[in-house]
Amino acid sequence: MSAVADPSGWARPPGRLSAAPRPHPVPSDGEATLTVEEVAELGDRLRANVAGAVRMPADVLDVVLATVLAGGHLLVEDHPGVGKTQLARSLARSLDGRFSRVQATVDLLPADIIGANVWQADAAAFEFRPGPIFANVVLVDEINRATPKTQSGLLEAMQERQVTVDGVSRPIPPPFVVIATQNPSAGYDGTYPLPPAQLDRFLSVVSLGYPTPEQEVALLRAGPEPQVNAVTDPAHLLAAQRAVAAVHASDPLLRYIVDLLAATRAHPLAAVGASPRSGLLLLAAARAVAAMDGRAFVLPDDVQAVARPVLTHRIQPSGTAPADARAEVVEDALRRVRAR
Protein backbone atom coordinates (compact mmCIF):
# COMPACT_ATOMS: atom_id res chain seq x y z
CA MET A 1 0.00 0.00 0.00
CA SER A 2 1.45 3.39 -1.00
CA ALA A 3 1.66 6.34 1.34
CA VAL A 4 -0.55 9.27 0.33
CA ALA A 5 0.40 12.87 1.00
CA ASP A 6 -2.05 14.91 3.05
CA PRO A 7 -1.29 18.61 2.39
CA SER A 8 -3.56 19.73 5.21
CA GLY A 9 -1.84 17.84 8.02
CA TRP A 10 0.98 15.63 9.21
CA ALA A 11 -0.70 12.20 8.98
CA ARG A 12 1.51 9.15 9.36
CA PRO A 13 1.67 6.69 6.43
CA PRO A 14 0.73 3.02 6.32
CA GLY A 15 3.41 0.42 6.90
CA ARG A 16 6.43 0.03 4.67
CA LEU A 17 6.91 -2.83 2.26
CA SER A 18 9.43 -5.53 3.13
CA ALA A 19 12.90 -5.28 1.61
CA ALA A 20 13.32 -6.65 -1.89
CA PRO A 21 16.38 -8.76 -2.62
CA ARG A 22 17.02 -7.27 -6.07
CA PRO A 23 16.91 -3.74 -7.50
CA HIS A 24 13.94 -2.61 -9.55
CA PRO A 25 14.34 -3.58 -13.23
CA VAL A 26 15.36 -0.95 -15.78
CA PRO A 27 12.62 -0.02 -18.26
CA SER A 28 13.14 -0.44 -21.98
CA ASP A 29 14.03 3.26 -22.40
CA GLY A 30 17.14 2.69 -20.24
CA GLU A 31 16.13 4.93 -17.32
CA ALA A 32 15.29 3.22 -14.06
CA THR A 33 12.31 4.36 -12.00
CA LEU A 34 11.63 3.71 -8.34
CA THR A 35 8.65 4.30 -6.09
CA VAL A 36 9.00 5.76 -2.61
CA GLU A 37 8.51 2.31 -1.10
CA GLU A 38 11.34 0.97 -3.24
CA VAL A 39 13.55 3.85 -2.13
CA ALA A 40 12.85 2.81 1.46
CA GLU A 41 13.81 -0.78 0.59
CA LEU A 42 17.02 0.48 -1.03
CA GLY A 43 17.76 2.50 2.11
CA ASP A 44 17.32 -0.63 4.21
CA ARG A 45 19.77 -2.58 2.05
CA LEU A 46 22.34 0.21 2.09
CA ARG A 47 21.96 0.63 5.86
CA ALA A 48 22.52 -3.06 6.52
CA ASN A 49 25.46 -3.23 4.12
CA VAL A 50 27.31 -0.20 5.47
CA ALA A 51 26.53 -1.03 9.11
CA GLY A 52 28.18 -4.40 8.63
CA ALA A 53 31.42 -2.75 7.53
CA VAL A 54 31.59 0.45 9.61
CA ARG A 55 30.73 0.66 13.30
CA MET A 56 28.86 3.93 13.74
CA PRO A 57 25.74 5.28 15.50
CA ALA A 58 22.48 4.49 13.69
CA ASP A 59 21.37 8.13 13.55
CA VAL A 60 24.68 9.16 11.96
CA LEU A 61 24.32 6.40 9.35
CA ASP A 62 20.81 7.66 8.56
CA VAL A 63 22.22 11.15 7.92
CA VAL A 64 24.90 9.68 5.65
CA LEU A 65 22.32 7.75 3.63
CA ALA A 66 19.98 10.76 3.47
CA THR A 67 22.87 12.83 2.12
CA VAL A 68 23.58 10.30 -0.61
CA LEU A 69 19.91 9.86 -1.56
CA ALA A 70 19.47 13.64 -1.66
CA GLY A 71 22.42 13.94 -4.06
CA GLY A 72 24.56 15.91 -1.61
CA HIS A 73 28.13 15.85 -0.33
CA LEU A 74 29.33 14.84 3.12
CA LEU A 75 32.02 16.20 5.45
CA VAL A 76 33.21 13.89 8.24
CA GLU A 77 34.98 15.56 11.15
CA ASP A 78 36.66 12.96 13.33
CA HIS A 79 39.89 11.53 14.64
CA PRO A 80 42.09 9.24 12.53
CA GLY A 81 41.27 5.55 12.54
CA VAL A 82 37.53 5.63 13.27
CA GLY A 83 36.42 4.41 9.82
CA LYS A 84 36.12 7.47 7.59
CA THR A 85 37.89 5.87 4.62
CA GLN A 86 36.09 2.58 5.19
CA LEU A 87 32.77 4.43 5.13
CA ALA A 88 33.52 5.90 1.69
CA ARG A 89 34.74 2.57 0.34
CA SER A 90 31.73 0.71 1.71
CA LEU A 91 29.35 3.19 0.10
CA ALA A 92 31.13 2.91 -3.25
CA ARG A 93 31.06 -0.89 -3.13
CA SER A 94 27.42 -0.93 -2.05
CA LEU A 95 26.56 1.29 -5.01
CA ASP A 96 28.74 -0.75 -7.39
CA GLY A 97 30.26 2.57 -8.45
CA ARG A 98 33.73 3.87 -9.11
CA PHE A 99 35.67 4.98 -6.03
CA SER A 100 38.66 7.30 -5.90
CA ARG A 101 40.69 8.67 -3.01
CA VAL A 102 42.63 11.93 -2.78
CA GLN A 103 45.08 12.43 0.07
CA ALA A 104 45.21 16.17 0.61
CA THR A 105 48.66 17.62 1.25
CA VAL A 106 50.13 21.10 1.19
CA ASP A 107 51.69 20.54 -2.25
CA LEU A 108 48.52 19.11 -3.83
CA LEU A 109 47.47 21.14 -6.90
CA PRO A 110 43.98 21.63 -8.38
CA ALA A 111 45.07 19.72 -11.48
CA ASP A 112 45.88 16.73 -9.28
CA ILE A 113 42.15 16.54 -8.47
CA ILE A 114 40.28 17.69 -11.56
CA GLY A 115 42.75 16.63 -14.25
CA ALA A 116 44.83 18.43 -16.86
CA ASN A 117 45.58 18.66 -20.57
CA VAL A 118 48.71 16.67 -21.41
CA TRP A 119 50.70 17.15 -24.60
CA GLN A 120 50.81 14.04 -26.79
CA ALA A 121 53.85 14.25 -29.04
CA ASP A 122 52.78 11.46 -31.39
CA ALA A 123 49.43 13.16 -32.06
CA ALA A 124 50.83 16.71 -31.80
CA ALA A 125 47.83 17.68 -29.66
CA PHE A 126 46.75 18.06 -26.06
CA GLU A 127 44.75 15.25 -24.50
CA PHE A 128 42.68 15.66 -21.36
CA ARG A 129 43.59 13.29 -18.55
CA PRO A 130 40.73 13.22 -16.06
CA GLY A 131 41.61 13.41 -12.39
CA PRO A 132 40.21 11.39 -9.49
CA ILE A 133 37.22 13.74 -9.25
CA PHE A 134 35.69 11.73 -12.12
CA ALA A 135 34.24 8.98 -9.93
CA ASN A 136 30.91 8.15 -8.31
CA VAL A 137 32.25 8.36 -4.75
CA VAL A 138 35.28 10.60 -4.15
CA LEU A 139 37.05 10.59 -0.80
CA VAL A 140 39.12 13.71 -0.08
CA ASP A 141 41.07 12.73 3.01
CA GLU A 142 42.19 15.49 5.39
CA ILE A 143 40.82 18.19 3.12
CA ASN A 144 42.00 20.92 5.49
CA ARG A 145 45.63 20.02 4.71
CA ALA A 146 45.17 21.26 1.13
CA THR A 147 45.82 24.92 0.38
CA PRO A 148 42.89 27.28 -0.28
CA LYS A 149 43.81 27.27 -3.99
CA THR A 150 43.43 23.51 -4.16
CA GLN A 151 40.28 23.54 -2.03
CA SER A 152 38.78 26.02 -4.50
CA GLY A 153 39.34 23.47 -7.26
CA LEU A 154 36.55 21.42 -5.71
CA LEU A 155 34.01 24.25 -5.69
CA GLU A 156 32.86 24.00 -9.30
CA ALA A 157 32.86 20.20 -9.24
CA MET A 158 30.75 19.99 -6.10
CA GLN A 159 28.24 22.66 -7.08
CA GLU A 160 28.02 22.46 -10.88
CA ARG A 161 28.92 18.76 -11.28
CA GLN A 162 31.51 19.70 -13.89
CA VAL A 163 35.12 20.86 -14.18
CA THR A 164 36.56 23.50 -16.47
CA VAL A 165 40.11 23.12 -17.79
CA ASP A 166 41.56 25.58 -20.31
CA GLY A 167 38.11 27.01 -21.00
CA VAL A 168 36.47 23.65 -21.73
CA SER A 169 33.80 22.37 -19.32
CA ARG A 170 33.51 18.64 -18.81
CA PRO A 171 30.54 17.15 -16.91
CA ILE A 172 31.13 14.64 -14.15
CA PRO A 173 29.04 11.50 -14.74
CA PRO A 174 26.33 11.04 -12.09
CA PRO A 175 25.85 9.92 -9.43
CA PHE A 176 28.57 12.00 -7.83
CA VAL A 177 29.22 12.17 -4.10
CA VAL A 178 32.18 13.81 -2.38
CA ILE A 179 33.05 12.56 1.11
CA ALA A 180 35.69 14.77 2.69
CA THR A 181 37.34 14.29 6.06
CA GLN A 182 39.17 16.54 8.46
CA ASN A 183 40.35 16.31 12.04
CA PRO A 184 38.00 18.01 14.53
CA SER A 185 40.78 20.18 15.99
CA ALA A 186 42.61 21.88 13.16
CA GLY A 187 44.45 24.43 15.25
CA TYR A 188 47.96 23.29 14.33
CA ASP A 189 50.48 24.03 11.56
CA GLY A 190 49.93 22.58 8.13
CA THR A 191 46.15 22.96 7.97
CA TYR A 192 43.90 25.49 6.29
CA PRO A 193 40.38 25.88 7.70
CA LEU A 194 37.65 25.50 5.10
CA PRO A 195 36.13 28.88 4.15
CA PRO A 196 32.35 29.36 4.41
CA ALA A 197 31.94 29.03 0.63
CA GLN A 198 33.55 25.59 0.72
CA LEU A 199 31.66 24.45 3.81
CA ASP A 200 28.40 25.51 2.17
CA ARG A 201 28.93 22.91 -0.58
CA PHE A 202 28.57 20.07 1.91
CA LEU A 203 24.98 19.09 2.54
CA SER A 204 25.81 17.69 5.97
CA VAL A 205 28.64 17.41 8.49
CA VAL A 206 28.82 14.39 10.79
CA SER A 207 31.14 12.73 13.30
CA LEU A 208 31.39 8.95 13.43
CA GLY A 209 32.64 8.82 17.01
CA TYR A 210 34.19 5.79 18.69
CA PRO A 211 32.31 2.49 18.48
CA THR A 212 30.66 0.94 21.51
CA PRO A 213 32.58 -1.90 23.25
CA GLU A 214 30.29 -4.44 21.59
CA GLN A 215 30.86 -2.88 18.16
CA GLU A 216 34.61 -2.81 18.72
CA VAL A 217 34.63 -6.49 19.64
CA ALA A 218 32.71 -7.22 16.43
CA LEU A 219 35.26 -5.15 14.51
CA LEU A 220 38.16 -7.12 15.97
CA ARG A 221 36.38 -10.37 15.17
CA ALA A 222 35.63 -9.41 11.56
CA GLY A 223 38.99 -7.79 10.78
CA PRO A 224 39.80 -4.39 9.27
CA GLU A 225 38.47 -5.14 5.76
CA PRO A 226 35.03 -6.80 5.96
CA GLN A 227 33.48 -8.01 2.74
CA VAL A 228 31.02 -5.53 1.21
CA ASN A 229 28.88 -6.56 -1.75
CA ALA A 230 26.92 -4.36 -4.13
CA VAL A 231 23.23 -3.97 -3.32
CA THR A 232 22.36 -1.57 -6.13
CA ASP A 233 24.05 0.25 -9.00
CA PRO A 234 24.56 3.89 -10.09
CA ALA A 235 21.51 3.85 -12.39
CA HIS A 236 19.18 2.83 -9.56
CA LEU A 237 20.75 5.34 -7.19
CA LEU A 238 19.94 8.05 -9.73
CA ALA A 239 16.39 6.73 -9.91
CA ALA A 240 16.18 6.86 -6.10
CA GLN A 241 17.45 10.44 -6.10
CA ARG A 242 14.76 11.41 -8.63
CA ALA A 243 12.11 9.74 -6.49
CA VAL A 244 13.40 11.59 -3.40
CA ALA A 245 13.26 14.93 -5.21
CA ALA A 246 9.57 14.29 -6.01
CA VAL A 247 8.52 13.72 -2.37
CA HIS A 248 5.75 16.16 -1.48
CA ALA A 249 6.40 19.12 0.83
CA SER A 250 3.30 21.11 1.85
CA ASP A 251 3.22 24.90 2.20
CA PRO A 252 3.08 24.69 6.03
CA LEU A 253 6.20 22.51 5.94
CA LEU A 254 7.99 24.98 3.68
CA ARG A 255 7.01 27.80 6.01
CA TYR A 256 8.39 25.84 8.94
CA ILE A 257 11.77 25.58 7.21
CA VAL A 258 11.77 29.31 6.41
CA ASP A 259 10.97 30.12 10.04
CA LEU A 260 13.88 27.94 11.19
CA LEU A 261 16.26 29.79 8.87
CA ALA A 262 14.96 33.16 10.06
CA ALA A 263 15.46 32.11 13.69
CA THR A 264 19.15 31.37 13.06
CA ARG A 265 19.64 34.77 11.39
CA ALA A 266 18.03 36.64 14.29
CA HIS A 267 19.98 34.78 16.99
CA PRO A 268 22.27 37.04 19.05
CA LEU A 269 25.17 34.57 18.80
CA ALA A 270 25.08 34.44 15.00
CA ALA A 271 26.86 37.01 12.84
CA VAL A 272 25.56 35.22 9.74
CA GLY A 273 22.68 32.77 9.89
CA ALA A 274 21.56 30.01 7.56
CA SER A 275 21.36 31.02 3.90
CA PRO A 276 18.55 30.33 1.42
CA ARG A 277 20.71 27.53 0.00
CA SER A 278 20.62 26.00 3.49
CA GLY A 279 16.85 25.80 3.20
CA LEU A 280 17.03 24.04 -0.16
CA LEU A 281 19.49 21.48 1.17
CA LEU A 282 17.56 21.02 4.40
CA LEU A 283 14.42 20.30 2.39
CA ALA A 284 16.32 17.85 0.16
CA ALA A 285 17.65 15.97 3.18
CA ALA A 286 14.21 15.93 4.83
CA ARG A 287 12.71 14.49 1.65
CA ALA A 288 15.32 11.73 1.75
CA VAL A 289 14.45 10.94 5.38
CA ALA A 290 10.76 10.73 4.46
CA ALA A 291 11.48 8.46 1.50
CA MET A 292 13.64 6.17 3.65
CA ASP A 293 10.63 5.88 5.97
CA GLY A 294 8.42 4.91 3.01
CA ARG A 295 6.47 8.18 2.91
CA ALA A 296 5.64 10.32 -0.11
CA PHE A 297 5.42 13.50 1.97
CA VAL A 298 7.63 15.33 4.48
CA LEU A 299 6.85 15.81 8.17
CA PRO A 300 8.41 18.35 10.56
CA ASP A 301 10.03 15.36 12.28
CA ASP A 302 12.02 14.75 9.09
CA VAL A 303 13.28 18.32 9.08
CA GLN A 304 14.24 18.12 12.75
CA ALA A 305 16.11 14.83 12.19
CA VAL A 306 18.58 16.44 9.81
CA ALA A 307 18.55 20.11 10.87
CA ARG A 308 21.64 19.83 13.08
CA PRO A 309 24.01 18.16 10.58
CA VAL A 310 22.70 20.33 7.73
CA LEU A 311 22.60 23.77 9.38
CA THR A 312 25.23 23.87 12.14
CA HIS A 313 28.31 24.23 9.93
CA ARG A 314 26.65 27.07 7.97
CA ILE A 315 26.29 29.36 10.97
CA GLN A 316 29.00 32.02 11.35
CA PRO A 317 29.11 32.95 15.06
CA SER A 318 29.77 36.44 16.32
CA GLY A 319 33.23 37.37 17.52
CA THR A 320 32.38 37.06 21.22
CA ALA A 321 30.37 33.84 20.90
CA PRO A 322 31.51 30.66 22.73
CA ALA A 323 33.05 27.71 20.90
CA ASP A 324 29.76 25.80 20.72
CA ALA A 325 27.76 28.79 19.47
CA ARG A 326 26.89 27.20 16.12
CA ALA A 327 25.22 24.21 17.71
CA GLU A 328 23.48 26.43 20.25
CA VAL A 329 22.01 28.62 17.49
CA VAL A 330 20.48 25.62 15.74
CA GLU A 331 19.23 24.05 18.97
CA ASP A 332 17.54 27.31 19.99
CA ALA A 333 15.90 27.61 16.58
CA LEU A 334 14.52 24.06 16.78
CA ARG A 335 13.22 24.67 20.28
CA ARG A 336 11.56 28.04 19.60
CA VAL A 337 10.05 27.50 16.15
CA ARG A 338 6.88 25.45 16.15
CA ALA A 339 5.49 23.54 13.18
CA ARG A 340 2.29 25.10 11.87
C-alpha positions, 0 to 999 in steps of 0.5 A: 500500500502506498503512502498518500500525501495529506497537504492539510496535516501531518498524517503518518503513512501506512506500513512500509513494504518488506525489503526486496532482494534485487533492484527494480528492473530498468525499463526499456528506455534505459532509465530506471524508476523507483517508487518511494517504497522501493527507495525505502527498501534500497535504504534498508539494504544500504543501511545493513550493508554499510553497518556491517562494515563500519561501526557507527551510530544508527542516527549518523548512518541515517544522515549519511544515507539521506545525504547520498539519496538527496544527491549531496556531499558529506564532510566527516569531522573525526579523529584518525582511525575511526572508519572514515575511509572505510565508510567511503569505500563501503558506500562505493562498493554498495553502489557498485560505483567507481571509487577514488581517493585523494590524500590532501597535502600542502603541495597538492594542486587543483590539477591533481584533483580535476585533471589536466591537458597533457601534450601528446607528441605522437598526435601533436595535440593536447589530451585531457587526462581526467583526475580522481574527481571523475568517480561516483564516490570521491574521498578527499582525506584530510581536506584541510591540509590542502591549500585554499587554492586547491580547495577552491578546485573542488568548488565548481565540481561539487556545485556544478557537477563539472570541471573546467580546464583551459576554457572547456567544461567537462561534466562529471558522470552522475551519481557524484558524491564527495566525502571529505574528512578533516580532524576536529581540531585543526588548530595546528600548523599545516592545515587550512580551515575551510572557508564558508563558501567551501563548507556551504557545498557540503549538505551535511557534516557528521562525526562517526565517534568511537564504536561501543565496546560491543561494536569494537569487539565485532570489529576485531572479530571481523577484521579491518576489511570486511566483505562488502557486496553491491546492493544496487548500481549507479543507475538505480541510485539516480532513480532513487534520487529522482524519487526523493526529489519528487517527495511532497512538501506542503506549504506549512512545511515549507514555512516551517523551514523558512521560520527555522532559517529566520530564527538562526539569522536573528539569533544574538550569537550568529553574525551570519545565519543560515542562507537560502541555500541552506533551506534548499538542502535542508528540504532535500535531506528531509525528503530523503528521510521521508522516502527512507521511511516509506512516505511520499510527503515530508513531516516536521520530524524529518526536518528536525532529524537532519537540521543539526548536521545540515545547518550547524556548519553554515552558521557564522558565530559572532566574535564574542560567541563561545566555541559551541555557538553554532550548535546552540544557534540551531538548537535554539531555533529548533526549540523556539520554532513550532510547526504550523 
